[in-house]
Amino acid sequence: MTEIQPLTENDIVQAGDSFAATPASNSAVAQLMQHAQAMSAAKQLADAICGTDMVPARFKGKPGDGAAAILYGAEIGLTPIQSMQQIFTVHGSPAIFARTMVAILKSHGYRIWTVDSTDDSVTVSGDDPRTGVAETSTWDIARATKAGYTSNKKYDTDPQAMLYAKAAAEVCRKLAPEVLLGMAHSVEDLELEQPVRVISEQVRPPRRGVAGLKAALAPAPTPEPVQDEPDKKTAEPEKATRDQQVRIAELLDAEGVKTKAAKLDYLQGQFGAGIKSAADVTAEQAGQLIAFLESPDGDDAA
Protein backbone atom coordinates (compact mmCIF):
# COMPACT_ATOMS: atom_id res chain seq x y z
CA MET A 1 0.00 0.00 0.00
CA THR A 2 1.41 3.35 -1.03
CA GLU A 3 2.08 5.60 1.94
CA ILE A 4 0.63 9.09 1.77
CA GLN A 5 3.49 11.59 2.00
CA PRO A 6 2.89 15.01 3.59
CA LEU A 7 2.79 17.87 1.11
CA THR A 8 5.60 20.39 1.33
CA GLU A 9 5.31 24.09 0.69
CA ASN A 10 7.46 23.66 -2.42
CA ASP A 11 4.96 21.11 -3.80
CA ILE A 12 2.11 23.57 -3.38
CA VAL A 13 4.07 26.45 -4.90
CA GLN A 14 5.09 24.40 -7.95
CA ALA A 15 1.51 23.24 -8.53
CA GLY A 16 0.14 26.76 -8.36
CA ASP A 17 2.95 28.89 -9.77
CA SER A 18 0.62 30.23 -12.48
CA PHE A 19 -1.45 32.08 -9.87
CA ALA A 20 -0.40 35.35 -8.31
CA ALA A 21 0.34 35.09 -4.59
CA THR A 22 -2.07 37.09 -2.46
CA PRO A 23 -2.73 37.10 1.30
CA ALA A 24 -5.97 35.15 0.68
CA SER A 25 -4.29 32.48 -1.46
CA ASN A 26 -1.42 32.12 1.01
CA SER A 27 -3.95 31.50 3.75
CA ALA A 28 -5.72 28.90 1.62
CA VAL A 29 -2.42 27.16 0.86
CA ALA A 30 -1.55 27.05 4.55
CA GLN A 31 -4.94 25.53 5.34
CA LEU A 32 -4.54 22.91 2.63
CA MET A 33 -1.12 21.98 3.99
CA GLN A 34 -2.57 21.59 7.49
CA HIS A 35 -5.29 19.28 6.17
CA ALA A 36 -2.78 17.22 4.19
CA GLN A 37 -0.50 16.85 7.21
CA ALA A 38 -3.47 15.89 9.41
CA MET A 39 -4.57 13.26 6.89
CA SER A 40 -1.04 11.86 6.74
CA ALA A 41 -0.94 11.56 10.55
CA ALA A 42 -4.41 9.95 10.59
CA LYS A 43 -3.30 7.46 7.92
CA GLN A 44 -0.29 6.43 9.97
CA LEU A 45 -2.53 5.79 12.99
CA ALA A 46 -5.06 3.89 10.88
CA ASP A 47 -2.33 1.70 9.34
CA ALA A 48 -1.34 0.65 12.85
CA ILE A 49 -4.85 0.20 14.26
CA CYS A 50 -6.96 -1.22 11.41
CA GLY A 51 -5.08 -4.52 11.38
CA THR A 52 -5.91 -5.24 15.03
CA ASP A 53 -8.99 -6.57 16.84
CA MET A 54 -9.41 -3.18 18.54
CA VAL A 55 -11.52 -1.81 15.67
CA PRO A 56 -15.03 -2.80 14.49
CA ALA A 57 -15.40 -4.99 11.42
CA ARG A 58 -16.29 -2.00 9.24
CA PHE A 59 -12.71 -0.68 9.59
CA LYS A 60 -10.84 -4.01 9.76
CA GLY A 61 -8.25 -3.99 6.99
CA LYS A 62 -9.51 -0.62 5.67
CA PRO A 63 -6.99 2.00 6.87
CA GLY A 64 -8.21 4.53 4.30
CA ASP A 65 -11.70 4.49 5.81
CA GLY A 66 -10.19 4.48 9.28
CA ALA A 67 -8.06 7.54 8.50
CA ALA A 68 -11.12 9.45 7.29
CA ALA A 69 -13.01 8.53 10.46
CA ILE A 70 -10.08 9.60 12.65
CA LEU A 71 -9.83 12.93 10.83
CA TYR A 72 -13.57 13.58 11.06
CA GLY A 73 -13.66 12.55 14.71
CA ALA A 74 -10.80 14.90 15.55
CA GLU A 75 -12.90 17.78 14.21
CA ILE A 76 -15.68 17.04 16.72
CA GLY A 77 -13.43 16.19 19.68
CA LEU A 78 -13.11 12.39 19.54
CA THR A 79 -9.90 10.43 20.04
CA PRO A 80 -8.79 8.06 17.24
CA ILE A 81 -10.17 4.98 19.03
CA GLN A 82 -13.42 6.77 19.87
CA SER A 83 -13.75 7.84 16.24
CA MET A 84 -13.52 4.28 14.96
CA GLN A 85 -16.02 3.07 17.56
CA GLN A 86 -18.55 5.87 17.19
CA ILE A 87 -18.44 7.11 13.57
CA PHE A 88 -20.35 5.22 10.90
CA THR A 89 -20.51 5.75 7.16
CA VAL A 90 -23.97 5.02 5.77
CA HIS A 91 -24.52 5.52 2.03
CA GLY A 92 -21.39 7.69 1.88
CA SER A 93 -22.42 10.06 4.69
CA PRO A 94 -20.89 10.21 8.20
CA ALA A 95 -23.20 9.62 11.16
CA ILE A 96 -22.94 9.04 14.91
CA PHE A 97 -25.21 7.69 17.61
CA ALA A 98 -27.40 10.09 19.60
CA ARG A 99 -25.64 9.17 22.83
CA THR A 100 -22.36 10.23 21.22
CA MET A 101 -23.88 13.59 20.25
CA VAL A 102 -25.00 14.06 23.86
CA ALA A 103 -21.54 13.20 25.20
CA ILE A 104 -19.84 15.64 22.81
CA LEU A 105 -22.17 18.50 23.77
CA LYS A 106 -21.75 17.83 27.49
CA SER A 107 -17.97 17.97 27.04
CA HIS A 108 -18.50 21.50 25.63
CA GLY A 109 -20.51 22.64 28.64
CA TYR A 110 -24.04 22.05 27.35
CA ARG A 111 -26.67 20.37 29.54
CA ILE A 112 -28.93 17.60 28.19
CA TRP A 113 -31.60 15.87 30.28
CA THR A 114 -34.69 13.67 29.94
CA VAL A 115 -37.96 15.41 30.86
CA ASP A 116 -40.28 12.43 30.43
CA SER A 117 -39.91 8.89 29.12
CA THR A 118 -42.48 6.15 28.40
CA ASP A 119 -42.90 3.50 25.73
CA ASP A 120 -45.20 5.91 23.89
CA SER A 121 -43.38 9.23 24.18
CA VAL A 122 -40.00 10.68 25.19
CA THR A 123 -39.17 14.34 25.80
CA VAL A 124 -35.58 15.60 26.00
CA SER A 125 -34.39 19.12 26.78
CA GLY A 126 -31.04 20.85 26.65
CA ASP A 127 -29.53 24.27 27.15
CA ASP A 128 -26.37 26.31 27.05
CA PRO A 129 -26.02 27.81 30.56
CA ARG A 130 -23.60 30.40 29.21
CA THR A 131 -26.10 31.94 26.79
CA GLY A 132 -29.47 30.73 28.07
CA VAL A 133 -30.35 29.18 24.69
CA ALA A 134 -32.58 26.13 25.23
CA GLU A 135 -34.22 23.47 23.06
CA THR A 136 -36.82 20.75 23.76
CA SER A 137 -37.89 17.84 21.57
CA THR A 138 -40.67 15.29 21.97
CA TRP A 139 -40.84 12.12 19.90
CA ASP A 140 -43.76 9.74 20.24
CA ILE A 141 -44.76 6.59 18.38
CA ALA A 142 -47.20 8.47 16.19
CA ARG A 143 -44.49 10.89 15.03
CA ALA A 144 -41.97 8.11 14.48
CA THR A 145 -44.53 6.11 12.50
CA LYS A 146 -45.40 9.10 10.32
CA ALA A 147 -41.70 9.67 9.62
CA GLY A 148 -41.21 6.00 8.67
CA TYR A 149 -38.79 5.12 11.48
CA THR A 150 -40.85 2.33 13.04
CA SER A 151 -39.81 -0.03 10.25
CA ASN A 152 -36.78 -0.48 12.51
CA LYS A 153 -37.81 -3.46 14.67
CA LYS A 154 -36.16 -1.95 17.74
CA TYR A 155 -39.21 0.28 18.03
CA ASP A 156 -41.07 -2.93 18.97
CA THR A 157 -38.45 -4.26 21.38
CA ASP A 158 -37.11 -1.07 23.00
CA PRO A 159 -39.30 1.90 22.05
CA GLN A 160 -38.10 4.18 24.87
CA ALA A 161 -34.47 3.93 23.77
CA MET A 162 -35.35 4.60 20.14
CA LEU A 163 -37.62 7.57 20.93
CA TYR A 164 -34.95 8.98 23.27
CA ALA A 165 -32.38 8.67 20.50
CA LYS A 166 -34.54 10.69 18.11
CA ALA A 167 -35.40 13.38 20.67
CA ALA A 168 -31.84 13.69 21.99
CA ALA A 169 -30.34 13.91 18.48
CA GLU A 170 -32.82 16.62 17.51
CA VAL A 171 -32.02 18.68 20.62
CA CYS A 172 -28.28 18.36 20.01
CA ARG A 173 -28.49 19.38 16.35
CA LYS A 174 -30.66 22.41 17.12
CA LEU A 175 -28.70 23.46 20.19
CA ALA A 176 -25.15 23.26 18.86
CA PRO A 177 -24.85 22.61 15.10
CA GLU A 178 -21.42 24.24 15.13
CA VAL A 179 -20.13 21.63 17.60
CA LEU A 180 -21.44 18.75 15.48
CA LEU A 181 -20.22 20.39 12.25
CA GLY A 182 -23.79 20.68 11.05
CA MET A 183 -24.25 16.89 11.02
CA ALA A 184 -27.79 16.53 9.71
CA HIS A 185 -28.36 12.82 10.28
CA SER A 186 -28.03 10.14 12.88
CA VAL A 187 -27.15 6.55 12.03
CA GLU A 188 -30.80 5.45 11.97
CA ASP A 189 -31.86 8.31 9.68
CA LEU A 190 -29.35 7.32 7.03
CA GLU A 191 -29.90 3.57 7.32
CA LEU A 192 -33.62 3.93 6.67
CA GLU A 193 -33.08 5.88 3.43
CA GLN A 194 -32.35 2.60 1.62
CA PRO A 195 -33.74 -0.20 3.84
CA VAL A 196 -33.07 -2.93 1.27
CA ARG A 197 -29.32 -2.40 1.62
CA VAL A 198 -29.17 -1.74 5.35
CA ILE A 199 -27.28 -4.34 7.36
CA SER A 200 -29.68 -3.90 10.28
CA GLU A 201 -32.48 -5.34 8.10
CA GLN A 202 -30.53 -8.57 7.67
CA VAL A 203 -28.11 -9.18 10.51
CA ARG A 204 -28.85 -6.75 13.33
CA PRO A 205 -32.11 -7.86 14.98
CA PRO A 206 -32.51 -7.47 18.76
CA ARG A 207 -30.61 -10.10 20.72
CA ARG A 208 -33.09 -12.56 22.21
CA GLY A 209 -31.05 -15.74 22.28
CA VAL A 210 -29.95 -18.00 19.45
CA ALA A 211 -33.48 -19.04 18.42
CA GLY A 212 -34.57 -15.42 18.13
CA LEU A 213 -31.51 -14.54 16.13
CA LYS A 214 -32.05 -17.40 13.71
CA ALA A 215 -35.66 -16.40 13.10
CA ALA A 216 -34.78 -12.73 12.63
CA LEU A 217 -31.91 -13.57 10.31
CA ALA A 218 -34.12 -15.29 7.73
CA PRO A 219 -32.73 -14.59 4.25
CA ALA A 220 -34.24 -11.76 2.27
CA PRO A 221 -36.09 -12.64 -0.97
CA THR A 222 -33.64 -13.36 -3.75
CA PRO A 223 -34.02 -10.98 -6.73
CA GLU A 224 -34.42 -12.41 -10.20
CA PRO A 225 -30.94 -13.05 -11.65
CA VAL A 226 -29.78 -10.93 -14.56
CA GLN A 227 -29.07 -13.09 -17.58
CA ASP A 228 -25.63 -12.52 -19.02
CA GLU A 229 -24.85 -12.87 -22.68
CA PRO A 230 -23.96 -16.50 -23.59
CA ASP A 231 -20.32 -15.68 -24.28
CA LYS A 232 -19.76 -13.94 -20.95
CA LYS A 233 -18.98 -15.61 -17.66
CA THR A 234 -20.53 -14.31 -14.46
CA ALA A 235 -17.83 -13.52 -11.91
CA GLU A 236 -18.04 -15.64 -8.77
CA PRO A 237 -18.47 -13.59 -5.58
CA GLU A 238 -15.41 -13.48 -3.37
CA LYS A 239 -15.55 -16.08 -0.63
CA ALA A 240 -15.02 -15.36 3.05
CA THR A 241 -11.39 -15.26 4.10
CA ARG A 242 -9.97 -17.72 6.60
CA ASP A 243 -9.80 -14.91 9.19
CA GLN A 244 -13.50 -14.14 8.63
CA GLN A 245 -14.43 -17.82 9.02
CA VAL A 246 -12.48 -18.07 12.27
CA ARG A 247 -14.03 -14.85 13.60
CA ILE A 248 -17.57 -16.06 12.81
CA ALA A 249 -16.87 -19.32 14.64
CA GLU A 250 -15.57 -17.41 17.69
CA LEU A 251 -18.59 -15.09 17.76
CA LEU A 252 -21.06 -17.95 17.35
CA ASP A 253 -19.35 -19.77 20.23
CA ALA A 254 -19.95 -16.67 22.34
CA GLU A 255 -23.66 -16.79 21.34
CA GLY A 256 -23.94 -20.41 22.49
CA VAL A 257 -23.77 -21.92 18.98
CA LYS A 258 -20.86 -24.22 19.71
CA THR A 259 -21.14 -27.43 17.67
CA LYS A 260 -20.24 -27.70 14.00
CA ALA A 261 -23.77 -28.86 13.16
CA ALA A 262 -25.35 -25.98 15.07
CA LYS A 263 -23.10 -23.45 13.31
CA LEU A 264 -24.01 -24.88 9.90
CA ASP A 265 -27.70 -24.80 10.77
CA TYR A 266 -27.32 -21.17 11.85
CA LEU A 267 -25.55 -20.16 8.62
CA GLN A 268 -28.11 -21.98 6.47
CA GLY A 269 -30.92 -20.25 8.33
CA GLN A 270 -29.38 -16.92 7.39
CA PHE A 271 -27.95 -17.49 3.93
CA GLY A 272 -29.88 -20.51 2.56
CA ALA A 273 -29.51 -24.25 2.19
CA GLY A 274 -26.75 -23.78 -0.39
CA ILE A 275 -24.32 -23.15 2.47
CA LYS A 276 -22.58 -26.47 3.14
CA SER A 277 -19.78 -25.02 5.27
CA ALA A 278 -18.37 -21.66 6.40
CA ALA A 279 -16.26 -21.70 3.22
CA ASP A 280 -19.43 -21.21 1.13
CA VAL A 281 -20.23 -17.86 2.79
CA THR A 282 -19.20 -14.86 0.67
CA ALA A 283 -16.89 -12.17 1.99
CA GLU A 284 -19.75 -9.65 1.95
CA GLN A 285 -22.08 -11.96 3.88
CA ALA A 286 -19.33 -12.70 6.39
CA GLY A 287 -18.62 -9.01 6.90
CA GLN A 288 -22.29 -8.28 7.58
CA LEU A 289 -22.67 -11.19 10.00
CA ILE A 290 -19.49 -10.26 11.89
CA ALA A 291 -20.65 -6.64 12.17
CA PHE A 292 -23.90 -7.79 13.75
CA LEU A 293 -22.36 -10.31 16.14
CA GLU A 294 -19.72 -7.79 17.26
CA SER A 295 -22.28 -5.07 18.00
CA PRO A 296 -22.79 -4.73 21.78
CA ASP A 297 -26.20 -5.51 23.28
CA GLY A 298 -28.44 -2.49 23.50
CA ASP A 299 -26.66 -0.46 20.82
CA ASP A 300 -29.51 1.71 19.55
CA ALA A 301 -28.80 3.69 16.43
CA ALA A 302 -30.06 7.23 16.79
N, C-alpha and C positions, 0 to 999 in steps of 0.2 A: 504493500500500500504506500503510495507516494505521500511523503510528509509535507504538510503545508508549511512553507517557509514564511516568516514575517516579512512584510513589505518594508523596504528601506525608503528613506526620503528621496534617494537618487532614483529609485524605481518610479516613484510617483512623478518626479520632475521630468524624467525622460518620456513617460507616457503622455504627459500633458504639456510638452514644451511648445506646442503651437498656440497655447492660450496665454494671454498676458496675465502676469501675477498681480493680483489685487488683494487687499486685506480680507475680503470675503472668500476668495478662492483659497488663500492660505489657510484660513480657518477650516474650510471644508476638507482640504487635504489633511490637516492635522487630525480631524475627526475620523476620516477614513483610515488613517494609519492606526489610530487607537482601536477602531473596530477590528482591523486586520490582526493586530497584536493580541487582542482579547480572544479572537477566534482561534488563533494559533495556540494560545495557552489552554483554551477549552479543549482543543483537539488532543493536546498532549495528555490532559487528564482523562479524557474519554478513552484514548488508546490503552491507558493503564487500567481503567475501571471496567470497560465493557466486555472484557474477556473473563471476568470473575463472576461468582455467584451472588455478588452484592447488588446486582442490578436486576430489574424486572426483565422478563423475557422479551419485551418490546425493544429493549436496547442491547440485548445479548448479541455480541458480534457485530454491532452496528455503531461504531465509534463516531461516524458522521452525524447520525441522529442524536447520539449522546452529547456531542459537542454543541449542537444547536440548542438542546434542552438546557445544558449548563449555562450557555450564554444568555438564553432567555430568562432562566431562573435568577441569574445574577442581577438582571435588571429589576427584578421585583423583590430582591432580598433573600433569595434561597441559596443555601450552600450547594456545591456540586451533587452530593449524595441526595439531598432533599429534592433537587431539581429532577433527578432521574426517577425518584419515587413518586413525585407529585405532579409532574407535567406530562400530559398526554397529547398526542397528535391524532386528531380525528378528522378524516377527510381533508388533510393538509392544513388544518387550523389548530393552534395551540389551545389547550384548555386545562383547567385545574378543578379539583373538588371544592365544594362550598366551604368545607371545614378549613381548607388551606387558605382560601380567601379571608376567612375570619381570623385565622392565626396571623396572616400578614398584616391586616389592618390593626389588630391589637398590638403588634410589635411597633406600629407607628403612632400609638397613643389613642387610637379610636376605641370606643366601647360598643360591644355588640352583646345583646341579651335576648332571651326568649320571653315574650310577654305571655303567651298562652300556647298550649300544645295538646291536641287530642288526635285521634285517628281521622277525624273529619276536617280539622283546620289547625294551622299553625301560624302564629304571628311573631315576627322578629323585629326588634328595633335596634337602632344604633345611633351614636352621635359622636361629634368631635367636641370634647369639652373645651378645647382652646378657642373655638369659633362659635359654638352653640348650634351649629348645623346638625339637624337630626333627620332620620328617615325611618319609616315603618313599612313593613310589607306583610300582607296576609295571603297565604295560599291555602285554599281548601280543595276538596276532591272535585267539586264542580268546576272550579277554575282549571285545575290540572287536566280534567277530562276534556274540557272545551279546547285547551291548548294542545291536546293529543299526547300528553306525557304519560297517561295511565296505561299505554300499551307496554310500558316497562312493568314487568310482573312484580317488581319490588313494591309497587303501590298496593298490591294485594297482601304481601307478606310483612311489610314494615312501612305503612303509610306515613307515620309520624316522622320518621327519618327522611323520607323523600320530600314531604311537604316542608320540613325544616330546611332541607338543602335548597329548595327553590326560593323560599323566603329569605334565607340568609344571603344567598348569592345576589338576589335583587337589591337588598339593603347595601351590601358591600359595593356593588357596581355604581349605585346612585350616590353613595356617600363619598367614595374616594376613587373615582375613575383614574385619576392621575397616579395613584399608587399601584393599581392593577394594570397600568398601561392601556387603559381603555378596553380591556378584555371583555368582549361582548357576549361570550358564551361560557357555559359550564360544560363539563364532560357529557352530561346527559343530553343537553340541548343539541350538541353536535351529533351524538350517536343516533338520535331519533330522526335526523334529517334523511338518512338513508337506511331504514331499519333492516332491509334485506342483507346489507353488508356488515351489519354491526355484530361484533363478536358476542356481545351480551345476549343476542337473540339465540345464539347457538350453544355457547359454552360458558355462560355466566349466570345460571339460574341461582336462586337462593339455596344455601346449603342446608339440606334437611336429611342428611344421611345418604348412603350410597344408592338406595332404592329411589329416593327422590331425585337424585342427580341423574340417574339413568333415564328416568321417565322424562325429565326436563330436557335431556340432551338428545331427544329423538331427532333423527336427521331431517333436515328441511327437504321439501319436495325437490326432486331433481329436474332441472329445466331440460327441455327437448334439446338433444345434441345438434350442433351445427354440422351439416354434412360437408366434408371437404371434397375438393375435386379428386377424381380417382387417382391422379398421378401424384398427389401430395400426401405425405405421411403426417398424421397428427402427433405432435410432440408429446411424449409421456411426461406427466407432472413429476417434478422432483420428489424423490422419496425422503422420508424423515432421516436425519443423520443418526449415527450411533449415539451421539450425545443426547439428542432429543429422545430417542427410545429409552435410554437409561433414565433420563429425567422424568419421563412419564411413569415409568415403573416405580421410581422412588415416590412420586407424588400420589400414585394410586395406593401404594403401601400405606402412606400416611392417612388415606381416606378409608382404610380397612379393606381394600381390594388387594388381597395378598397372594392368592394362588394364580398360577398361570391361566387356568381355565376361567377364573373370575375376571381377570384382566382382559382376556379375549372377548368374553361376553360383554364386558363394559364397552370395549372399543367397537364391537359390532352393533351394539345398541345405539352408539353415536354415529358411526360412519357407514353402517350397512353390513350385510352378510358377506360382502366381498372381501372383508378384512379377515385374513387367515392368521396373521401374526402382526406384531408391531411394525414389522418391516414393510407391510402393505400400506401403512398410513403415510400420506403425503407430508412434505415439509410444512406446507401451509396449515394443514389440519393439526399437525403436531404443535405448531406454534400457537394456534388458537387454544388448544386444550391445555397446554402448559400455562398460558396466560390466565386461564380461568382457575386452574388448580392452585396456582401461586397467589391468587388474590386473597387477601386476608378476609376472614369472616366479618360481615357487617360493613364492608366497604360500599358505601352508597354514593354513586355518582351524582353530582349536583345537577 
